[in-house]
Structure formats: structure tokens, C-alpha cells
Amino acid sequence: MDSLAAVDWTAYEQEALKAIEGALSESELDDARVKYLGRKSELAQALRAVRDRESGMLLNGIRARLEAAVLAREHDLLRVAYEAAADSGVDVTIPGHPVRRGRLHLLTQIRREIEDIFLGMGYEVWDGAEVATTWENFDALTSDPGHPSRSQFDTFYLDDDTVLRTHTSPDQIRAMQQRTPPVYLVSPGRCYRRDTPDATHSPIFLQVECLAVDRGITLADLQGTVLQFFRALFGQEREVRMRTSFFPFTEPSVEFDVTCFICGGRGCGTCKHSGWIEMGGAGWVDPDVFRNVDLDPAEWQGFAFGFGIERIAMLRHGLPDLRAFWENDLRVLGQF
Ligand code: DAH
């Protein structure tokens, strides 16, 4: 039994138990554990030197009892800490507050989706300004000087010559002034009109403008691009149709319909039983608009469209009232 030489193991165990049971904090307990059970402790060294069964049983017995004592003291210290916290009025057993994860607003999701579709077709995403001159917002787009949409009752004026843009179409003007054609861009953003809020109107709303300027652009290019766009947005089975319309800055002007993506064209409440859903205005850029930005309409042609982003979101998700987008009720927005 020479591996046991020189140590009084009964005294060792008692001294160790006293240190463990008397530890008043986790760090005191850890010190005691290192001292009496750690790799460099007398016990560990003696265990490594053990050659006979009897010594092994003795030393392993001490180790097992000391380890159990450490564990028990650990629980004691924890319980004391819990009780102290409870006494101070904190109930440490109450589950914590769940951490809410934020998400993108539905309109932001759709705007980004639209940007991705057009980036995929080689378009530039244009970041237009929400403040426009009356020239950019109306005159350069050849809108009639006496048109009621210019009045103070329809448009937010910042001063006589400056407005909050009433549509994204002034971005066409700025883009053609700043870029040399060919130009292929989409410009999504906020627009402002003095409308009273209701289920389908809001004084602040989002549009996405598209402008393509190149040589030899035809209405067929417009139709193909819009078809691609709607198929990416609403599914590959969609068809589009153009109806004639009027806008001052396009000639000819059209409005686009897409086959209803709820009923597939058979007729339902969303498409008012027509099988078609109206998506918005478009057309072939009027030569006068080119002249207003010093482009020669004999050389350059183009198409443009402007669609409402809220309308796209409402149709796609069957939402009846666009005020839901602005009320910021997380029970609604959290569903998308
Ligand atoms: N700016 C028009 C509006 O707000 C929509 C529009 C119509 C945009 C025809 C266009 C277009 O680019 O070509 O009602």
C-alpha cells in the first residue's frame, strides 16, 4: 500500500468535505473542487499511482463521496440564490418575454419582388424623388395647363412650382434628362394626392413606373414586357390584354388587364365576373414628351407604364381595404 504513504486519507476527506460544504459561493466551491479533486490534487496523484485493489477502492470511494458533495453543494448554492431572488420580489420561475422577430412590410416585399423581376430583364432600378417641379410632374408630360388634377384640391403644393409628385411619371422626365438612351428602368416609390382615405384611396400610395427608350420600340415590346411581369408576379398561365385609354404623355395610350389569378378567367368576385383584372395605365411615349427632354422622336421611341403597388398587393392577397397597409396593426401585417 505504498501509494497511500504519507497522507492521512480520513483527515483528507474530512478537510475536503468541510471546504466543500462550507463554500459560500460558486467560486469558493470551485476552488475546493480543484484543491481536493483536481488533476494536481493529492487524491488524483495517489489514484494515478495506485497498483493494488485495496488502495484503489479506498481512494475511489473518497473521490465518489467528494464528487457527490460538490454536486449537492452546487444545488444548495443555486437554491439559495433562487430564494434570495424570490425574497427580493423577483419570481425567477416566470418564463421570459418571447423575442419578436421583425419582418418586411408587405408593400416592401412586393416592391422588392417587382424590382427583382425587372432586374432579371436587365432594367435599372431608379430611385426617384418624391418632390417634383410642376414642370416635371405636369408640363413635361404634356398635361393640359387647365387640367383639374393640377389644382390645390388634388395636389399637395410646396410652393407655386413645386409639388409632392402625384405619380411616378415625373421620374421618366428626370431619367431621360440624366441618362443617354437606350434607357430601361423601373422606378417604384411614394406618390401623394389630396384624396380622402377610404378602402381604395389613400393620400399616400405607391406606384411603380417603367420606362423603356430605344430605337424601334413598338407596342408589342410593351405588351411582351407586361406579360412577362404579370406572369412572374401572378403565375405562368396569365394572359394580358390591352384596352385603349387616354393619358397626356402616351400616344397611343392603353390600359392593361390580366386574366384573373383567383378564378383563372372563369369569373369570380375579385374580377367582378369578367375573368379580367384591371392593372393600370401604359402606352407608347408621346413624341412631344421626347421633345420636352431634347430627344429626337425620329430616332428614339419608348413605352411606359405606371401601376399601383397597393393594388397588386390587395389583389394578390385578397385584401379588401388598403388602409390596412398604413394602420400598422401587427396582427394583420404579421400574416405576410
Ligand atoms: N401616371 C399615371 C397615373 O398615375 C399612370 C400611367 C399611365 C403611367 C400611363 C404611365 C403611362 O407611365 O404610360 O394614373
Residues whose N, C-alpha, C, O or C-beta is under 5 A from the ligand:
A	BS01	DAH	T166 H167 S169 C210 F247 T250 G281 A282 G283 A304 F305 G306
